[in-house]
Amino acid sequence: MLDTVAEAPMGAQGTGVSAAAYRLATRHSARVRFLKVALPVAAIIVAVVFVIVSIVRTYLPTELQVESASIEDGKIVMRNPAISGRNNDGISYSMKAERALQDMKQPDVLTLENIKAKVPVNESTIAEVVAATGVYDRGKNLLDMIAPFTISLNTGLEAAFRSAHLDIDGGNMSTQEPVSIRSREASIVAQSLRMTDKGRIVVFEGKVVVDVDPAAIRNREK
């Protein structure tokens, strides 16, 4: 639409603004308005990392409850592992899985199946995580979500992934499969995603589709 803007008329003293300059200024203004809405939506990726790290750090303390345990095909199989409690700020968290599998030949590698968790992101934000399968390597401090998972915040933000790889020590997260992030004001869908520097840099790659509610832009400009 902006490419169809006609050349601006000349002023009374012969000065004028070219169509190219006008389009550039208009695009810049639209870009700023867009970022006011899109960036808060993209910020959920940072929350996703902290949620996953919370799962990793709190899922295997001494107070972990297991319904039963057995050895099958060289693996320790723990059924219905669960944990609940409060973090240092007194906010409740709870996590459970259908099974936890630990390979006796690789004791640092733990596979969790059908995970459901509610963990705090901060004092006012709670995240609910539903994941099919997660593989955590305690030795390398790596977490691979090898099946679809979703994260929903009580603020209305939702993120859906098909898979993801998280380097906890490096503060990096990536996925080579489509990701969808939505809020009440905007949504972002991308073919892949890279996050580095502990969430300070988020790059959406491939075909990226962004939808922003015009009312959200107007409200932020008031």
C-alpha positions as CSV (number, residue, x, y, z in Angstrom):
1,M,0.0,0.0,0.0
2,L,2.8,2.4,0.8
3,D,4.3,1.9,-2.6
4,T,1.3,3.5,-4.2
5,V,1.6,6.9,-2.4
6,A,1.6,9.8,-4.8
7,E,4.3,12.4,-4.8
8,A,3.7,15.1,-2.1
9,P,2.6,18.5,-3.4
10,M,5.1,21.4,-3.5
11,G,4.9,23.9,-0.7
12,A,4.1,27.6,-1.2
13,Q,7.8,28.5,-1.4
14,G,8.7,25.7,-3.9
15,T,10.0,23.2,-1.3
16,G,8.6,19.7,-1.2
17,V,9.0,16.2,0.1
18,S,9.7,13.4,-2.5
19,A,7.5,10.3,-2.6
20,A,10.5,8.2,-1.7
21,A,11.2,10.2,1.5
22,Y,7.5,10.2,2.4
23,R,7.3,6.4,2.0
24,L,10.5,6.0,4.1
25,A,9.2,8.1,6.9
26,T,5.8,6.4,6.8
27,R,7.4,2.9,6.9
28,H,9.6,3.9,9.8
29,S,6.6,5.1,11.8
30,A,4.7,1.9,11.0
31,R,7.7,-0.2,12.0
32,V,8.0,1.6,15.4
33,R,4.3,1.1,16.0
34,F,4.6,-2.6,15.0
35,L,7.6,-3.2,17.4
36,K,5.7,-1.7,20.3
37,V,3.3,-4.7,20.0
38,A,5.5,-7.4,18.5
39,L,8.4,-7.2,20.8
40,P,6.4,-8.0,24.0
41,V,5.1,-11.1,22.2
42,A,8.6,-12.2,21.2
43,A,9.7,-11.7,24.8
44,I,7.8,-14.9,25.8
45,I,10.8,-16.8,24.4
46,V,12.9,-15.5,27.3
47,A,10.1,-16.7,29.7
48,V,10.2,-20.1,27.9
49,V,13.9,-20.5,28.7
50,F,13.4,-19.7,32.4
51,V,10.5,-22.0,32.6
52,I,12.4,-24.9,31.1
53,V,15.4,-24.2,33.4
54,S,13.1,-24.2,36.4
55,I,11.9,-27.6,35.4
56,V,15.4,-28.9,35.0
57,R,16.6,-27.5,38.3
58,T,13.7,-28.5,40.5
59,Y,12.5,-31.8,39.0
60,L,15.1,-34.0,40.7
61,P,15.6,-32.9,44.3
62,T,15.5,-35.3,47.2
63,E,11.8,-34.6,47.7
64,L,10.8,-36.2,44.4
65,Q,7.9,-38.6,44.9
66,V,7.7,-41.7,42.7
67,E,4.8,-44.1,42.7
68,S,6.9,-47.1,41.7
69,A,10.2,-48.0,40.1
70,S,11.5,-50.9,38.2
71,I,14.2,-52.0,35.8
72,E,13.2,-52.6,32.2
73,D,15.6,-53.2,29.2
74,G,18.5,-51.8,31.1
75,K,16.7,-48.6,32.2
76,I,15.3,-47.5,35.6
77,V,11.7,-46.7,35.0
78,M,10.0,-44.4,37.5
79,R,6.2,-44.2,37.2
80,N,4.3,-41.0,38.0
81,P,7.2,-38.9,39.4
82,A,6.0,-35.7,40.9
83,I,7.1,-32.8,42.9
84,S,5.5,-29.7,44.4
85,G,6.5,-27.0,46.8
86,R,7.4,-23.3,46.9
87,N,10.3,-21.4,45.4
88,N,12.5,-18.9,47.3
89,D,9.8,-16.2,46.8
90,G,7.1,-18.4,48.3
91,I,5.4,-19.1,45.0
92,S,3.9,-22.5,44.5
93,Y,5.1,-24.9,41.8
94,S,4.1,-28.4,40.8
95,M,5.4,-30.8,38.2
96,K,4.6,-34.4,37.3
97,A,5.2,-36.8,34.5
98,E,3.9,-40.2,33.4
99,R,7.3,-41.8,33.4
100,A,11.0,-41.0,34.0
101,L,13.5,-43.2,32.4
102,Q,17.2,-43.4,33.3
103,D,19.6,-45.5,31.3
104,M,21.9,-47.4,33.6
105,K,24.7,-47.1,31.1
106,Q,24.2,-43.3,30.9
107,P,23.0,-42.2,34.4
108,D,23.3,-38.5,33.6
109,V,20.6,-38.8,30.8
110,L,17.0,-38.7,32.0
111,T,14.0,-39.0,29.7
112,L,10.6,-37.6,30.9
113,E,7.4,-38.5,29.3
114,N,4.0,-36.7,29.3
115,I,5.1,-33.7,31.4
116,K,2.7,-31.3,33.0
117,A,4.0,-28.4,35.1
118,K,3.0,-25.1,36.7
119,V,6.0,-23.0,37.6
120,P,6.5,-19.3,38.3
121,V,8.3,-17.1,35.8
122,N,8.3,-14.1,38.2
123,E,6.1,-12.9,41.1
124,S,3.0,-12.3,39.0
125,T,3.5,-14.6,36.1
126,I,2.7,-18.4,36.2
127,A,3.6,-20.7,33.3
128,E,1.8,-24.0,32.5
129,V,3.9,-26.4,30.5
130,V,2.6,-29.5,28.7
131,A,5.3,-31.6,26.9
132,A,5.3,-35.0,25.4
133,T,9.0,-35.9,25.8
134,G,12.0,-34.1,27.2
135,V,15.6,-35.5,27.4
136,Y,17.9,-33.9,30.0
137,D,21.6,-34.5,30.1
138,R,22.8,-33.5,33.5
139,G,26.5,-33.9,32.7
140,K,26.3,-31.5,29.7
141,N,23.4,-29.5,31.1
142,L,21.5,-29.8,27.8
143,L,17.8,-30.2,27.4
144,D,16.2,-31.6,24.2
145,M,12.4,-31.3,23.8
146,I,12.1,-33.9,21.1
147,A,8.3,-33.8,20.7
148,P,5.6,-31.0,20.6
149,F,5.2,-28.9,23.7
150,T,3.2,-25.8,24.7
151,I,3.8,-23.1,27.3
152,S,0.9,-20.9,28.4
153,L,1.3,-17.9,30.7
154,N,-1.5,-16.5,32.9
155,T,-1.0,-13.2,31.0
156,G,-2.6,-14.7,27.9
157,L,0.7,-15.4,26.1
158,E,0.9,-18.9,24.5
159,A,3.8,-20.6,22.7
160,A,3.7,-23.8,20.7
161,F,6.8,-25.7,19.6
162,R,7.3,-28.9,17.8
163,S,10.8,-29.4,19.3
164,A,13.6,-27.3,20.8
165,H,17.2,-27.6,22.0
166,L,18.4,-25.7,25.0
167,D,22.0,-25.2,26.1
168,I,21.5,-24.1,29.7
169,D,25.0,-23.1,30.4
170,G,25.4,-21.2,27.2
171,G,22.0,-19.5,27.5
172,N,21.0,-20.6,24.0
173,M,17.8,-22.1,22.6
174,S,17.0,-23.1,19.0
175,T,14.4,-25.0,17.0
176,Q,14.5,-25.9,13.3
177,E,10.8,-26.5,13.2
178,P,7.8,-24.1,13.1
179,V,7.0,-22.1,16.2
180,S,3.9,-20.1,17.0
181,I,3.7,-17.4,19.7
182,R,0.4,-15.6,20.4
183,S,-1.0,-13.0,22.7
184,R,-4.2,-11.1,22.8
185,E,-2.6,-8.3,20.8
186,A,-0.3,-10.0,18.3
187,S,1.0,-13.3,17.0
188,I,4.2,-14.5,15.4
189,V,4.6,-17.7,13.4
190,A,8.1,-18.7,12.0
191,Q,9.7,-21.7,10.4
192,S,12.6,-21.7,12.9
193,L,14.0,-19.7,15.8
194,R,17.3,-18.9,17.4
195,M,17.8,-17.4,20.8
196,T,21.2,-16.4,22.2
197,D,22.8,-14.5,25.0
198,K,20.3,-15.8,27.5
199,G,17.3,-14.3,25.7
200,R,18.8,-10.9,24.8
201,I,18.8,-11.8,21.1
202,V,15.9,-13.6,19.5
203,V,15.9,-14.3,15.7
204,F,12.9,-15.6,13.8
205,E,13.9,-17.3,10.6
206,G,12.4,-18.7,7.4
207,K,8.9,-17.5,6.5
208,V,7.8,-15.3,9.3
209,V,4.2,-14.2,9.5
210,V,3.2,-11.5,12.0
211,D,-0.4,-10.3,12.9
212,V,-1.0,-7.3,15.1
213,D,-4.3,-6.1,16.3
214,P,-4.6,-2.4,15.1
215,A,-6.4,-1.5,18.3
216,A,-3.3,-2.6,20.3
217,I,-1.2,-0.1,18.3
218,R,-3.6,2.7,18.8
219,N,-3.8,1.9,22.6
220,R,0.0,2.0,22.9
221,E,0.2,5.4,21.1
222,K,-2.2,7.1,23.5
